[in-house]
């Protein structure tokens, strides 16, 4: 029974959009006519105080659907249980707010459910405070329908007096009795108080045809199948069991089989029909563009919730711009496997994307090629200089439907797709060249050589397709970061901002756009990760390094591997080129043993992110911790220490792990990436690098972490810092004072400062990388 209590006692069997429309209309419609309305509230113990409060709430909501005024709708309330009690007559209150406030103050009385006696009271007394018989009378009974005795006769007499009776079920109603109480047809006069907006709609819908004025323009009453439910207590035979009975013989008993009964509550269903007013939804015309969600506001208002990258106006027009100069060629699959529907979807995508990112004076050259067995280029690169003519040419593209020879198409495009005419006789266009492959069908020829074709011609290839194409697209592009997949046809359009970002990243080989960065990867090499998964992590670090320009002035990278202890595979200042770093990563061994991420972070703080190990003052610093979630127990404190000293900590966890523990280490969900499997790690690389590079642009505190060695104190100046040494000397307190009882003055002249510039700090990282404490 506890579970059944949460079930709605009436369900309308229509789609969710229609239910939303019914609810919205229920809040808006209002009956304006001369009408006397009397609420008869069941205040018996079978309803209970909690459900009585819901009855009051429901009566108050119904008042919203009534235009309460002395000359129009009047409202009164009677509460009944063992005896009926007039709470207030119909002429007591003049406004809707006064009536609702008085209903709210009504106190639960309790007693038996004498519905018949309450109806006889109304037959005898009439509608207290009502008008003459020329004004229609409406009785709304709110009850669980579990009365003592039958109310059928007085209910029939009320209806014979032309009083319209609505029966509203509360709690777990006995619907058969409510049907007896209600006017004909009962489907239009029986409601459920569980959904007040729906019931208000039902009341209004029934009254519209007889009492109230016509519905609002465009609104209409519709019939829907619905199902009403109630809980009934029934007897159930559980079985015949051995029991002991008396015997006529003295000192003897007789064994026999006895039936055993238990009482069980069951849900009884009553199929019916419900009549509800449905008004035209302002969102029916789908006014929101680019995948935006329309939210109705009343009968004629709405607003749009826009996807990221949109919101240029009220209807989610694109606010994107390529903000980069490229030659862009779309290679669109027109094979039979894509189907005509898929091809038309690609045309719509092209139009929406280009409308989103092209201005009237856009410097971008755009072309479109189609392929199946053959390749054709109906829209040559740079053929159209304005958006309107480009859209007309896209509309004119025709589906062909041959085989999907993707490998052949890419080879052709690499050779013939970018035959741009020179701007002048001897000046060639040297913009980055980007090919976007749109396909949703597995290639029927080999695509293994595709990355080579593109690289030979200095082309940048981006592959787009549905999620089942991910593996082939990664093979085609040669890089998972150049692959964009969508989950369903609509999701394709949601990828417009992502495609825009990928296109504009082509001229930026450096992960952080030449932003200086000291970056440390901390990799779990424990037995819990295992050798095979460790190799995944190592490959991830390797491919991540390809996104950075590694030298003393831009990005320095260090690698720490750990199990129970941490080991520096190479320090920040060890390698000064990408090739040297990649070669060193390939040599990093698997350790085994149990993991301790805390010791790894302590090791990074004390032995890696220091000036003597190559860390550069005034340069942003970040640590990427790659873990399976084990061994994090002591990691929160050293992670906080790193953050306190201006070093970002990104936690990348693979597999199941306690989120609370992960958040304590990461410090914020913004620095936590949770990935389900090692195989999926590659697909998150772009996101992780993007987050690191975002943070690497934040302002730097030159004294965090402290660049001064040997307990030296870092003192900030305007755009610079200096070290105050005790027993040591040098710009960073790196040299011990060998003579005299007091330290000598620093090497730098008085009031001089160490300027914040990576190039000017080169000699420090070179000079101190081998210095011992």
VMD Tcl script that draws the C-alpha trace (Angstrom):
set ca {
  {0.00 0.00 0.00}
  {2.85 2.41 0.74}
  {4.04 2.07 -2.85}
  {0.54 2.46 -4.28}
  {0.01 5.74 -2.43}
  {2.31 7.55 -4.85}
  {0.29 6.49 -7.89}
  {-1.90 9.14 -9.48}
  {-5.54 8.16 -9.09}
  {-6.42 9.46 -12.54}
  {-4.30 9.27 -15.67}
  {-5.14 10.86 -18.99}
  {-3.73 8.69 -21.78}
  {-2.29 11.28 -24.15}
  {1.27 12.34 -24.91}
  {3.19 14.58 -22.50}
  {2.91 17.61 -24.79}
  {-0.90 17.39 -24.69}
  {-0.87 16.99 -20.89}
  {1.25 20.15 -20.65}
  {-1.24 21.99 -22.85}
  {-4.17 20.80 -20.69}
  {-2.38 21.97 -17.54}
  {-1.48 25.34 -19.10}
  {-5.06 25.92 -20.31}
  {-6.39 24.97 -16.84}
  {-4.41 27.86 -15.34}
  {-5.72 30.38 -17.88}
  {-9.42 29.68 -18.49}
  {-12.08 31.40 -16.34}
  {-15.85 31.01 -16.17}
  {-17.62 34.38 -16.19}
  {-21.44 34.13 -15.78}
  {-24.22 34.50 -13.21}
  {-23.67 31.32 -11.21}
  {-24.13 30.15 -7.58}
  {-21.43 27.65 -6.59}
  {-21.63 25.68 -3.33}
  {-18.68 23.51 -2.22}
  {-19.58 20.47 -0.10}
  {-16.33 19.41 1.64}
  {-16.04 15.93 3.19}
  {-14.53 16.48 6.68}
  {-14.93 12.90 7.94}
  {-12.30 10.71 9.58}
  {-12.15 8.46 6.48}
  {-10.80 11.44 4.52}
  {-8.46 12.52 7.30}
  {-6.92 15.88 8.09}
  {-4.19 15.64 5.42}
  {-6.59 14.92 2.56}
  {-8.99 17.56 3.92}
  {-6.21 20.13 3.49}
  {-5.82 18.92 -0.11}
  {-9.59 19.34 -0.57}
  {-9.29 22.96 0.59}
  {-6.39 23.53 -1.79}
  {-8.42 22.03 -4.64}
  {-11.47 24.21 -3.84}
  {-9.20 27.24 -3.78}
  {-7.73 26.30 -7.20}
  {-11.23 25.88 -8.64}
  {-11.96 29.42 -7.51}
  {-9.22 30.52 -9.92}
  {-11.39 29.20 -12.75}
  {-14.38 31.26 -11.52}
  {-14.95 34.99 -12.01}
  {-16.07 35.66 -8.41}
  {-18.15 38.82 -8.02}
  {-21.58 39.55 -6.40}
  {-23.12 40.01 -9.87}
  {-21.41 37.01 -11.45}
  {-20.09 33.93 -9.61}
  {-20.89 33.57 -5.90}
  {-19.24 30.90 -3.73}
  {-20.24 29.27 -0.43}
  {-18.89 26.29 1.55}
  {-20.50 23.54 3.67}
  {-18.38 20.99 5.53}
  {-20.02 17.66 6.32}
  {-19.18 14.59 8.39}
  {-21.67 13.23 10.96}
  {-23.66 16.44 10.46}
  {-23.44 19.25 7.88}
  {-21.97 22.61 8.98}
  {-22.30 25.86 7.03}
  {-18.81 27.41 6.86}
  {-19.97 30.53 5.00}
  {-22.98 31.37 2.75}
  {-22.73 32.49 -0.86}
  {-23.26 36.20 -0.13}
  {-20.47 36.49 2.48}
  {-17.49 37.50 0.30}
  {-17.28 39.73 -2.75}
  {-13.84 38.92 -4.21}
  {-11.89 35.85 -5.21}
  {-9.10 36.63 -2.74}
  {-11.52 36.90 0.20}
  {-13.13 33.54 -0.67}
  {-9.76 31.79 -0.98}
  {-8.55 33.23 2.34}
  {-11.73 32.02 4.10}
  {-11.43 28.52 2.58}
  {-7.85 28.40 3.85}
  {-9.05 29.08 7.43}
  {-11.63 26.26 7.38}
  {-10.94 23.79 10.23}
  {-11.23 19.98 9.89}
  {-14.09 18.64 12.06}
  {-13.95 14.84 11.79}
  {-16.77 12.32 12.23}
  {-18.57 9.70 10.15}
  {-19.28 10.16 6.41}
  {-22.97 11.04 6.20}
  {-23.10 12.22 2.58}
  {-26.84 11.52 2.26}
  {-27.63 13.67 5.31}
  {-25.59 16.56 3.85}
  {-27.49 16.35 0.53}
  {-30.83 16.35 2.38}
  {-29.69 19.45 4.27}
  {-29.18 21.21 0.94}
  {-32.57 19.97 -0.32}
  {-34.15 21.43 2.81}
  {-32.20 24.68 3.22}
  {-31.35 25.41 -0.41}
  {-28.20 27.33 -1.38}
  {-27.66 29.65 1.65}
  {-27.08 33.21 0.47}
  {-27.92 32.29 -3.12}
  {-30.10 34.15 -5.59}
  {-33.44 33.20 -7.12}
  {-33.97 30.08 -9.20}
  {-33.17 31.95 -12.44}
  {-29.45 31.75 -11.57}
  {-27.92 28.32 -12.29}
  {-26.88 26.41 -9.16}
  {-23.73 24.32 -9.07}
  {-22.86 21.87 -6.27}
  {-19.26 20.60 -6.07}
  {-18.93 17.59 -3.73}
  {-15.33 16.82 -2.70}
  {-15.29 13.41 -1.01}
  {-13.69 9.98 -0.95}
  {-17.10 8.50 -1.78}
  {-17.18 6.21 1.26}
  {-20.40 7.26 2.94}
  {-22.47 5.51 5.62}
  {-25.68 4.61 3.81}
  {-26.59 5.30 0.21}
  {-26.74 8.91 -1.03}
  {-28.43 7.88 -4.30}
  {-31.97 9.15 -3.51}
  {-31.10 12.69 -2.30}
  {-28.57 13.01 -5.14}
  {-31.30 12.19 -7.66}
  {-33.67 14.72 -6.04}
  {-31.02 17.45 -6.27}
  {-30.54 16.80 -9.96}
  {-34.32 16.83 -10.48}
  {-34.25 20.39 -9.11}
  {-31.81 21.25 -11.95}
  {-28.85 21.59 -9.63}
  {-25.67 20.59 -11.51}
  {-23.59 18.26 -9.33}
  {-19.81 17.73 -9.77}
  {-18.31 14.87 -7.78}
  {-14.60 15.26 -7.04}
  {-12.59 12.29 -5.76}
  {-10.06 12.86 -2.97}
  {-7.55 10.40 -1.48}
  {-8.48 6.86 -2.75}
  {-12.04 7.51 -3.89}
  {-14.82 5.00 -4.44}
  {-15.60 6.04 -7.99}
  {-18.90 4.11 -8.21}
  {-20.44 6.34 -5.51}
  {-19.06 9.49 -7.11}
  {-20.75 8.49 -10.38}
  {-24.05 8.14 -8.48}
  {-23.62 11.66 -7.05}
  {-22.61 13.37 -10.31}
  {-24.88 14.81 -12.97}
  {-25.18 13.20 -16.39}
  {-23.06 12.41 -18.25}
  {-20.83 11.33 -15.32}
  {-17.66 11.39 -17.49}
  {-18.00 15.17 -17.66}
  {-18.99 15.71 -14.03}
  {-16.53 13.46 -12.15}
  {-13.10 14.92 -11.42}
  {-10.02 14.03 -9.38}
  {-8.52 16.50 -6.88}
  {-4.98 15.09 -7.20}
  {-4.18 17.41 -10.13}
  {-5.87 20.75 -9.39}
  {-4.96 22.39 -12.71}
  {-6.36 19.45 -14.67}
  {-9.54 19.37 -12.57}
  {-10.05 23.13 -12.96}
  {-9.76 22.57 -16.70}
  {-12.32 19.74 -16.49}
  {-14.79 21.90 -14.54}
  {-14.43 24.78 -16.99}
  {-14.68 22.46 -20.02}
  {-18.03 21.05 -18.82}
  {-19.48 24.44 -17.88}
  {-18.43 26.02 -21.18}
  {-21.17 24.28 -23.11}
  {-23.97 25.26 -20.70}
  {-23.22 28.15 -18.31}
  {-19.93 29.90 -19.05}
  {-19.14 32.05 -22.04}
  {-17.46 30.48 -25.06}
  {-13.83 29.42 -24.85}
  {-11.01 31.75 -25.83}
  {-10.30 32.06 -29.59}
  {-8.69 28.90 -30.89}
  {-9.40 26.91 -27.70}
  {-11.63 23.86 -27.93}
  {-12.92 21.06 -25.72}
  {-11.46 17.65 -26.59}
  {-12.18 14.16 -25.30}
  {-9.32 11.89 -24.14}
  {-9.25 8.33 -22.79}
  {-8.41 8.31 -19.09}
  {-8.19 5.76 -16.29}
  {-9.38 6.31 -12.74}
  {-8.02 4.15 -9.94}
  {-8.78 3.36 -6.33}
  {-7.54 1.05 -3.60}
  {-9.94 -1.59 -2.33}
  {-9.49 -4.04 0.55}
  {-10.36 -7.58 -0.55}
  {-10.24 -11.02 1.07}
  {-7.71 -13.46 -0.35}
  {-7.50 -17.19 0.35}
  {-3.86 -17.93 1.09}
  {-4.40 -21.74 1.31}
  {-5.63 -24.58 3.52}
  {-3.43 -25.35 6.49}
  {-3.53 -28.00 9.21}
  {-5.43 -26.81 12.26}
  {-6.53 -28.55 15.49}
  {-10.20 -28.96 16.38}
  {-11.96 -30.25 19.46}
  {-13.19 -33.82 19.69}
  {-16.20 -35.44 21.37}
  {-13.88 -37.86 23.03}
  {-12.36 -36.64 26.29}
  {-8.67 -35.70 26.27}
  {-8.47 -35.89 22.46}
  {-8.06 -33.40 19.56}
  {-8.64 -33.83 15.85}
  {-6.39 -32.57 13.03}
  {-8.10 -30.97 10.02}
  {-7.47 -28.61 7.06}
  {-8.68 -25.06 7.67}
  {-8.86 -22.19 5.16}
  {-6.64 -19.22 6.00}
  {-7.72 -15.73 4.80}
  {-5.74 -12.52 4.58}
  {-6.90 -9.02 3.73}
  {-5.19 -7.41 0.77}
  {-5.37 -3.94 -0.77}
  {-5.59 -3.98 -4.56}
  {-5.65 -1.22 -7.15}
  {-8.92 -1.20 -9.09}
  {-8.91 0.51 -12.51}
  {-11.93 2.26 -14.03}
  {-11.49 3.14 -17.75}
  {-13.31 6.33 -18.68}
  {-13.11 9.46 -20.83}
  {-12.10 12.95 -19.77}
  {-13.13 16.21 -21.41}
  {-10.57 18.99 -21.33}
  {-10.07 22.40 -22.96}
  {-6.95 22.64 -25.12}
  {-5.76 26.05 -26.30}
  {-3.38 26.74 -29.18}
  {0.16 26.69 -27.89}
  {2.36 29.62 -28.99}
  {5.14 27.03 -29.32}
  {3.18 24.98 -31.88}
  {4.78 26.98 -34.66}
  {8.26 26.00 -33.35}
  {9.54 29.59 -33.31}
  {12.88 28.75 -31.65}
  {15.72 28.13 -34.08}
  {18.91 26.08 -33.89}
  {17.62 23.43 -31.48}
  {16.24 25.95 -28.96}
  {13.44 24.89 -26.59}
  {10.22 26.90 -26.61}
  {8.63 27.60 -23.20}
  {5.02 28.92 -23.38}
  {3.95 31.88 -21.24}
  {0.18 32.10 -21.22}
  {-1.96 31.74 -24.32}
  {0.13 33.87 -26.64}
  {3.54 34.41 -25.04}
  {6.70 32.30 -25.01}
  {10.45 32.47 -24.59}
  {13.28 30.38 -26.04}
  {15.92 28.45 -24.12}
  {18.88 28.48 -26.48}
  {21.75 26.04 -26.89}
  {25.31 27.11 -26.19}
  {26.57 29.22 -29.06}
  {23.12 30.63 -29.90}
  {20.99 33.39 -28.46}
  {21.92 36.13 -30.92}
  {18.27 37.21 -30.67}
  {14.97 36.18 -29.01}
  {14.58 33.14 -31.30}
  {18.07 31.65 -30.76}
  {19.66 33.04 -33.88}
  {23.30 32.09 -34.04}
  {25.78 34.31 -32.27}
  {28.74 32.39 -33.61}
  {31.49 33.67 -35.81}
  {34.36 31.69 -37.21}
  {36.75 34.44 -36.10}
  {39.39 32.79 -38.23}
  {40.44 32.85 -41.88}
  {40.35 29.44 -43.58}
  {39.61 27.78 -46.89}
  {36.78 25.40 -46.00}
  {35.59 22.49 -48.15}
  {32.70 20.23 -47.10}
  {32.89 16.68 -48.48}
  {29.35 15.29 -48.24}
  {28.40 11.61 -48.50}
  {25.75 11.17 -51.22}
  {25.81 7.35 -51.30}
  {22.81 5.02 -51.14}
  {23.69 4.06 -47.55}
  {23.12 7.64 -46.37}
  {19.61 7.65 -47.98}
  {17.83 10.67 -49.42}
  {16.57 11.65 -45.95}
  {20.11 11.70 -44.55}
  {21.37 13.72 -47.53}
  {18.63 16.34 -47.08}
  {19.57 16.52 -43.40}
  {23.19 17.26 -44.39}
  {22.01 20.06 -46.70}
  {19.99 21.57 -43.84}
  {23.04 21.28 -41.58}
  {25.27 23.03 -44.12}
  {22.82 25.90 -44.46}
  {22.36 26.31 -40.73}
  {26.10 26.14 -40.02}
  {27.04 28.63 -42.72}
  {24.25 31.01 -41.74}
  {25.54 30.80 -38.18}
  {29.19 31.55 -38.87}
  {29.28 33.63 -42.08}
  {28.78 37.36 -42.06}
  {28.19 39.48 -45.15}
  {31.88 40.40 -45.22}
  {33.20 36.99 -44.15}
  {36.70 36.35 -45.49}
  {36.06 32.60 -45.49}
  {36.13 30.70 -48.78}
  {33.62 27.83 -48.79}
  {33.17 24.94 -51.21}
  {31.02 21.79 -51.25}
  {31.93 18.43 -52.81}
  {29.68 15.35 -53.09}
  {30.80 11.75 -53.39}
  {29.56 8.21 -53.92}
  {31.30 6.19 -56.72}
  {32.62 9.47 -58.10}
  {33.50 12.86 -56.68}
  {32.08 16.13 -57.98}
  {32.53 19.68 -56.72}
  {29.28 21.54 -57.57}
  {30.29 24.51 -55.38}
  {33.90 25.47 -56.06}
  {35.98 26.97 -53.28}
  {35.36 30.71 -53.12}
  {32.74 30.60 -55.91}
  {30.23 32.52 -53.75}
  {31.09 35.70 -51.91}
  {27.71 36.25 -50.26}
  {25.59 34.01 -48.06}
  {22.40 34.27 -50.16}
  {23.89 32.88 -53.38}
  {25.69 30.16 -51.40}
  {22.39 29.05 -49.81}
  {20.73 28.86 -53.27}
  {23.53 26.65 -54.55}
  {23.24 24.32 -51.53}
  {19.48 24.03 -52.16}
  {20.26 22.93 -55.72}
  {22.52 20.01 -54.64}
  {21.15 16.63 -55.82}
  {21.34 13.19 -54.20}
  {22.99 10.51 -56.36}
  {22.99 7.28 -54.33}
  {25.97 5.14 -55.43}
  {28.60 3.31 -53.38}
  {30.33 4.95 -50.41}
  {33.93 5.13 -51.67}
  {35.22 7.44 -48.95}
  {38.92 6.61 -49.40}
  {38.80 7.45 -53.11}
  {36.92 10.69 -52.40}
  {39.50 11.87 -49.87}
  {42.37 11.13 -52.26}
  {40.63 13.12 -55.01}
  {39.93 16.09 -52.73}
  {43.52 16.12 -51.49}
  {44.69 16.47 -55.11}
  {41.99 18.61 -56.71}
  {39.84 20.22 -53.99}
  {41.89 23.37 -53.36}
  {42.86 24.63 -56.80}
  {42.44 28.23 -55.72}
  {43.24 30.86 -58.31}
  {46.01 33.25 -57.34}
  {45.05 36.59 -55.90}
  {47.69 38.16 -58.12}
  {49.75 36.50 -60.78}
  {52.52 35.57 -58.38}
  {50.73 35.54 -54.98}
  {49.01 32.36 -53.84}
  {46.34 32.10 -51.14}
  {48.11 30.70 -48.07}
  {45.11 30.34 -45.71}
  {44.79 27.09 -43.71}
  {42.88 24.47 -45.70}
  {40.17 22.51 -43.91}
  {38.13 19.54 -45.16}
  {34.97 18.59 -43.22}
  {33.81 15.06 -44.05}
  {30.06 14.51 -43.47}
  {29.22 10.81 -43.63}
  {26.96 8.28 -41.97}
  {28.00 5.14 -43.86}
  {30.96 2.82 -43.52}
  {33.37 3.19 -46.42}
  {33.28 0.50 -49.11}
  {36.96 1.03 -49.89}
  {40.10 1.47 -47.79}
  {40.54 4.69 -45.81}
  {43.85 3.70 -44.21}
  {45.88 6.09 -46.39}
  {43.54 9.07 -45.88}
  {45.59 10.77 -43.11}
  {48.68 10.54 -45.36}
  {46.87 12.17 -48.33}
  {45.80 15.04 -46.11}
  {49.19 15.51 -44.47}
  {51.03 15.46 -47.81}
  {48.87 18.30 -49.08}
  {48.97 20.16 -45.72}
  {45.20 19.76 -45.27}
  {43.37 19.62 -41.95}
  {40.61 16.95 -41.91}
  {37.61 16.90 -39.54}
  {35.26 13.90 -39.61}
  {31.57 14.16 -38.61}
  {29.19 11.21 -38.31}
  {26.84 9.35 -35.99}
  {28.27 7.61 -32.92}
  {28.61 4.18 -34.59}
  {31.03 5.82 -37.08}
  {33.44 6.94 -34.35}
  {36.09 4.25 -34.94}
  {36.20 4.72 -38.71}
  {36.23 8.52 -38.48}
  {39.15 8.34 -36.04}
  {40.95 6.12 -38.54}
  {40.18 8.55 -41.38}
  {41.32 11.67 -39.52}
  {44.19 9.97 -37.73}
  {43.26 11.81 -34.52}
  {40.25 11.33 -32.21}
  {40.34 15.07 -31.48}
  {39.44 15.73 -35.12}
  {36.34 13.53 -34.88}
  {32.86 14.85 -34.05}
  {30.02 12.37 -33.45}
  {26.32 12.95 -32.79}
  {23.85 10.68 -30.98}
  {20.72 11.25 -33.11}
  {19.69 13.32 -36.16}
  {18.74 16.38 -34.10}
  {22.01 16.19 -32.17}
  {23.85 16.81 -35.45}
  {22.66 20.44 -35.35}
  {23.74 20.75 -31.71}
  {27.35 20.14 -32.86}
  {27.59 23.43 -34.76}
  {29.51 25.27 -31.99}
  {31.91 22.32 -31.63}
  {32.60 22.26 -35.40}
  {33.22 25.99 -35.33}
  {35.81 25.55 -32.54}
  {37.56 22.68 -34.36}
  {37.82 24.63 -37.61}
  {39.33 27.63 -35.85}
  {41.88 25.46 -34.02}
  {43.62 24.43 -37.26}
  {46.04 27.32 -37.26}
  {46.97 26.72 -33.65}
  {49.26 23.73 -33.26}
  {50.10 24.88 -29.75}
  {47.69 23.65 -27.12}
  {47.65 26.95 -25.25}
  {48.21 29.41 -28.09}
  {51.82 30.14 -27.02}
  {50.73 30.67 -23.42}
  {53.58 29.86 -21.04}
  {52.82 26.81 -18.89}
  {54.60 24.41 -16.52}
  {52.64 21.14 -16.76}
  {53.12 17.94 -14.75}
  {51.40 14.63 -15.51}
  {51.07 12.31 -12.49}
  {50.29 8.78 -13.73}
  {49.11 5.87 -11.56}
  {51.41 2.92 -12.38}
  {50.18 0.63 -9.59}
  {49.04 -2.98 -9.83}
  {45.39 -1.84 -9.48}
  {45.66 -0.12 -12.86}
  {47.52 -3.01 -14.48}
  {50.06 -3.01 -17.30}
  {47.53 -2.89 -20.17}
  {45.68 0.12 -18.74}
  {48.95 1.82 -17.80}
  {49.86 1.73 -21.50}
  {46.55 3.51 -22.25}
  {47.52 6.22 -19.76}
  {51.01 6.51 -21.22}
  {49.59 6.86 -24.76}
  {47.21 9.55 -23.46}
  {50.11 11.58 -22.00}
  {52.07 11.12 -25.23}
  {49.28 12.32 -27.53}
  {48.47 15.20 -25.14}
  {52.06 16.46 -25.45}
  {51.54 16.82 -29.22}
  {49.20 19.73 -28.49}
  {51.92 21.86 -26.91}
  {55.05 23.57 -28.18}
  {57.70 22.33 -25.78}
  {60.64 24.62 -25.11}
  {61.99 26.80 -22.29}
  {59.87 29.83 -23.30}
  {56.47 28.25 -23.91}
  {55.51 24.88 -22.38}
  {57.60 22.74 -20.06}
  {56.34 19.24 -19.25}
  {57.32 16.87 -16.45}
  {56.14 13.30 -15.85}
  {55.74 11.62 -12.46}
  {54.71 7.97 -12.11}
  {53.64 6.55 -8.79}
  {52.55 3.47 -6.91}
  {53.37 3.33 -3.19}
  {56.17 5.86 -3.91}
  {56.48 8.57 -6.53}
  {59.25 8.74 -9.16}
  {60.13 11.66 -11.45}
  {60.40 10.16 -14.95}
  {61.68 13.55 -16.17}
  {61.62 17.05 -14.69}
  {60.25 20.27 -16.16}
  {63.61 21.48 -17.47}
  {64.87 18.07 -18.65}
  {63.60 18.15 -22.26}
  {63.38 21.16 -24.52}
  {61.66 19.69 -27.59}
  {58.57 17.68 -28.42}
  {60.58 14.80 -29.88}
  {62.70 14.46 -26.73}
  {59.61 14.40 -24.50}
  {57.85 11.80 -26.68}
  {60.93 9.59 -26.65}
  {61.21 9.86 -22.87}
  {57.52 8.96 -22.36}
  {58.01 5.74 -24.35}
  {60.69 4.65 -21.84}
  {58.56 5.09 -18.71}
  {58.16 1.72 -16.89}
  {55.17 0.13 -15.16}
  {55.73 -0.10 -11.38}
  {53.11 -2.33 -9.77}
  {52.49 -2.28 -5.97}
  {49.67 -0.35 -4.24}
  {48.90 3.29 -5.15}
  {49.36 6.43 -3.07}
  {48.24 9.54 -4.95}
  {48.95 11.64 -1.86}
  {52.67 10.83 -1.92}
  {52.74 11.67 -5.67}
  {51.22 15.12 -5.08}
  {53.59 15.78 -2.15}
  {56.49 14.77 -4.38}
  {55.32 17.18 -7.10}
  {54.97 20.01 -4.59}
  {58.39 19.51 -2.97}
  {60.55 18.11 -5.78}
  {59.04 18.99 -9.17}
  {57.29 22.37 -9.04}
  {60.38 24.12 -7.67}
  {62.76 26.66 -9.21}
  {65.75 24.37 -8.78}
  {63.94 21.65 -10.77}
  {63.13 23.99 -13.64}
  {59.81 25.59 -12.61}
  {59.63 29.16 -13.89}
  {58.46 32.04 -11.68}
  {55.55 33.97 -13.16}
  {54.37 31.04 -15.28}
  {51.03 29.27 -14.78}
  {51.36 25.77 -13.37}
  {49.08 22.73 -13.58}
  {49.09 19.09 -12.46}
  {47.02 16.42 -14.26}
  {46.47 13.41 -11.98}
  {45.52 10.23 -13.91}
  {44.08 7.62 -11.55}
  {41.57 4.77 -11.29}
  {40.30 6.27 -8.02}
  {42.28 4.03 -5.68}
  {44.83 5.36 -3.20}
  {43.28 8.82 -2.90}
  {42.77 8.66 0.87}
  {45.66 10.99 1.71}
  {45.58 13.10 -1.46}
  {43.16 15.88 -0.45}
  {45.60 17.78 1.81}
  {48.57 17.92 -0.64}
  {46.15 18.80 -3.48}
  {44.88 21.72 -1.40}
  {48.48 22.74 -0.66}
  {49.23 22.81 -4.39}
  {46.14 24.94 -5.07}
  {47.02 27.28 -2.21}
  {50.36 27.87 -3.94}
  {48.79 28.73 -7.28}
  {49.14 25.28 -8.90}
  {45.99 23.93 -10.59}
  {45.12 20.28 -9.94}
  {43.03 18.43 -12.56}
  {41.84 14.96 -11.52}
  {41.09 12.52 -14.36}
  {39.60 9.32 -12.93}
  {38.84 6.21 -14.97}
  {36.27 3.70 -13.70}
  {34.14 3.60 -10.55}
  {35.19 5.77 -7.61}
  {33.59 7.65 -4.72}
  {32.65 11.11 -5.98}
  {32.97 12.73 -2.55}
  {36.61 11.66 -2.29}
  {37.31 12.79 -5.87}
  {35.80 16.22 -5.23}
  {37.91 16.70 -2.10}
  {41.04 16.08 -4.17}
  {39.91 18.12 -7.22}
  {38.53 20.93 -5.05}
  {35.70 21.62 -7.52}
  {33.66 19.73 -10.16}
  {35.29 22.07 -12.72}
  {38.60 20.27 -12.21}
  {37.23 16.71 -12.16}
  {36.81 14.53 -15.26}
  {35.18 11.12 -14.68}
  {35.55 8.61 -17.54}
  {33.92 5.17 -17.65}
  {36.71 3.21 -19.39}
  {40.35 3.49 -20.47}
  {39.27 3.02 -24.10}
  {37.20 6.22 -23.87}
  {40.07 8.28 -22.43}
  {41.18 9.45 -25.88}
  {37.81 11.07 -26.56}
  {38.19 13.39 -23.56}
  {41.68 14.60 -24.44}
  {40.50 17.72 -26.31}
  {38.23 18.72 -23.44}
  {40.95 18.23 -20.80}
  {43.53 20.22 -22.76}
  {40.97 22.95 -23.44}
  {40.27 23.25 -19.68}
  {44.00 23.38 -18.85}
  {44.61 26.06 -21.47}
  {41.60 28.06 -20.27}
  {43.00 28.17 -16.75}
  {46.55 28.85 -18.00}
  {45.40 32.30 -19.14}
  {44.48 33.43 -15.62}
  {46.64 36.05 -13.84}
  {49.71 34.75 -12.01}
  {50.94 35.57 -8.52}
  {54.71 35.76 -8.97}
  {55.31 34.58 -5.41}
  {53.12 31.45 -5.72}
  {54.63 28.96 -5.55}
  {57.50 30.59 -3.70}
  {60.42 30.95 -6.17}
  {62.86 31.64 -3.32}
  {64.90 28.67 -2.14}
  {66.20 27.85 1.31}
  {63.42 29.56 3.30}
  {63.84 32.80 1.37}
  {60.90 35.22 1.52}
  {59.33 36.33 -1.77}
  {58.37 40.03 -1.83}
  {56.07 41.23 -4.62}
  {56.72 44.41 -6.54}
  {54.84 45.99 -9.47}
  {55.08 43.29 -12.14}
  {58.09 41.73 -10.44}
  {59.38 40.14 -7.23}
  {62.56 39.84 -5.16}
  {63.85 37.25 -2.68}
  {64.85 38.21 0.84}
  {67.49 35.67 1.91}
  {68.82 34.58 5.33}
  {72.20 32.85 5.24}
  {71.94 32.48 1.46}
  {72.47 34.74 -1.49}
  {71.62 35.02 -5.18}
  {68.41 36.06 -7.00}
  {66.62 33.02 -5.57}
  {68.71 32.42 -2.41}
  {70.43 29.58 -4.18}
  {74.02 30.08 -2.92}
  {75.14 29.62 0.67}
  {77.08 32.51 2.27}
  {80.59 31.11 2.71}
  {82.34 33.97 4.55}
  {81.50 36.21 7.46}
  {78.93 36.01 10.18}
  {76.11 37.69 8.25}
  {74.73 37.19 4.77}
  {76.05 39.37 2.02}
  {73.77 41.61 0.00}
  {71.99 39.92 -2.88}
  {73.78 39.78 -6.20}
  {71.17 42.16 -7.62}
  {71.67 45.89 -6.88}
  {69.47 47.38 -4.14}
  {65.81 47.89 -5.14}
  {66.31 45.89 -8.35}
  {63.64 43.39 -9.34}
  {63.47 40.10 -11.18}
  {61.30 40.93 -14.16}
  {58.41 38.59 -15.12}
  {59.26 37.32 -18.58}
  {59.74 33.68 -19.57}
  {62.60 34.59 -21.87}
  {64.41 36.58 -19.19}
  {63.91 33.71 -16.74}
  {65.50 31.08 -19.02}
  {68.87 31.26 -17.32}
  {67.30 30.57 -13.93}
  {65.71 27.30 -14.97}
  {68.91 26.30 -16.78}
  {71.17 27.34 -13.96}
  {69.18 25.74 -11.19}
  {68.02 22.51 -12.73}
  {71.06 20.68 -11.33}
  {71.52 22.77 -8.16}
  {71.35 20.78 -4.91}
  {69.79 22.17 -1.79}
}
mol new
graphics top color blue
foreach p $ca { graphics top sphere $p radius 0.5 }
foreach p [lrange $ca 0 end-1] q [lrange $ca 1 end] { graphics top cylinder $p $q radius 0.2 }
display resetview
